[in-house]
Amino acid sequence: MASLLSAKNQLFTCGFEVFGEVQGVQMRKATRSLALSNGVRGWVMNTDRGTVQGELEGTLPSVNELKFWLLCFGSENAIVDRAEFTPTLEIPVHSFDGFTIRYHPDQRGRH
């Protein structure tokens, strides 16, 4: 039983990139909101390729919930064609203090 309790505290990380109509539809804001409500840390940003990418850190159930949402739903007006994820790896400690929206240098001031 003790191993199950410690498993709840294990941390995992993965990167993601979401393809489709995912920019200009509140995708970054919705991702951040869902991440914060699930205790997931990391970041999200738009890319020059018209995608949204980022990194997730949290417990495996929380990370998996975000991955499922990114793959199947996205923000209310997003049209997700596909999502790609790096392998989900266990990490010893968090790398991030919270969940942030990052801005590409060309996007500053246009959010």
C-alpha positions in Angstrom: 0.0 0.0 0.0 2.9 2.4 0.7 4.1 2.1 -2.9 0.7 3.3 -4.1 0.9 6.3 -1.8 4.4 7.2 -3.1 3.2 6.7 -6.7 0.7 9.5 -6.2 3.6 11.9 -5.5 5.7 10.9 -8.5 6.3 13.6 -11.0 6.3 13.3 -14.8 7.1 15.6 -17.7 6.4 15.7 -21.4 6.5 18.2 -24.2 3.7 18.8 -26.6 2.8 20.4 -29.9 -0.8 20.9 -31.1 -1.6 21.2 -34.8 -4.8 22.7 -36.4 -6.6 25.9 -35.9 -5.1 26.5 -32.5 -3.8 30.1 -32.6 -6.1 33.1 -32.0 -8.6 30.9 -30.3 -7.6 31.3 -26.6 -5.7 28.0 -26.7 -2.8 29.2 -24.6 -5.0 30.8 -22.0 -7.3 27.7 -21.8 -4.3 25.4 -21.5 -2.8 27.5 -18.7 -6.2 27.5 -16.8 -6.7 23.8 -17.1 -3.1 23.1 -16.1 -3.3 25.4 -13.0 -6.6 23.8 -11.9 -4.9 20.3 -12.2 -1.7 21.3 -10.4 0.3 20.9 -13.6 3.3 23.2 -14.1 5.1 24.1 -17.3 4.5 26.5 -20.2 2.7 27.1 -23.4 3.4 29.3 -26.5 2.5 29.9 -30.1 5.0 28.9 -32.8 5.9 30.4 -36.1 4.5 27.2 -37.7 0.9 28.0 -36.5 1.0 25.4 -33.8 0.9 25.6 -30.0 3.7 23.9 -28.0 4.8 23.6 -24.5 5.8 21.4 -21.6 3.8 19.8 -18.8 5.0 18.7 -15.4 2.9 17.0 -12.7 1.5 13.7 -11.4 0.9 11.1 -14.1 -3.0 11.4 -13.9 -2.8 15.2 -14.1 -0.3 15.2 -17.1 -2.4 12.5 -18.8 -5.6 14.6 -18.4 -3.9 17.6 -20.0 -2.6 15.4 -22.8 -6.1 14.0 -23.5 -7.6 17.5 -23.5 -4.9 18.8 -25.9 -5.4 15.9 -28.2 -9.1 15.7 -28.2 -10.5 19.1 -27.4 -8.4 22.2 -27.0 -10.0 25.5 -26.3 -13.6 26.2 -27.2 -13.0 27.6 -30.7 -9.9 25.5 -31.5 -9.9 22.8 -34.2 -7.3 20.3 -33.2 -6.0 18.2 -36.1 -3.5 16.3 -34.1 -1.2 16.6 -31.1 2.3 15.2 -30.7 4.0 14.4 -27.4 7.5 13.7 -26.3 7.8 10.5 -24.2 6.4 11.0 -20.7 9.4 10.7 -18.3 9.6 10.6 -14.5 11.4 13.5 -12.9 12.7 13.8 -9.3 11.5 17.4 -8.7 9.6 20.2 -10.5 11.6 22.4 -13.0 8.9 25.1 -13.1 7.3 27.2 -10.3 3.9 27.5 -12.1 2.4 27.4 -15.5 3.2 30.3 -17.8 2.3 31.6 -21.2 5.5 32.3 -23.2 5.6 34.8 -26.0 7.6 34.5 -29.2 9.7 37.7 -29.6 7.5 38.7 -32.6 4.3 38.2 -30.6 5.0 40.5 -27.7 2.3 43.2 -27.4 -0.1 41.3 -29.7 -1.8 39.2 -27.1 
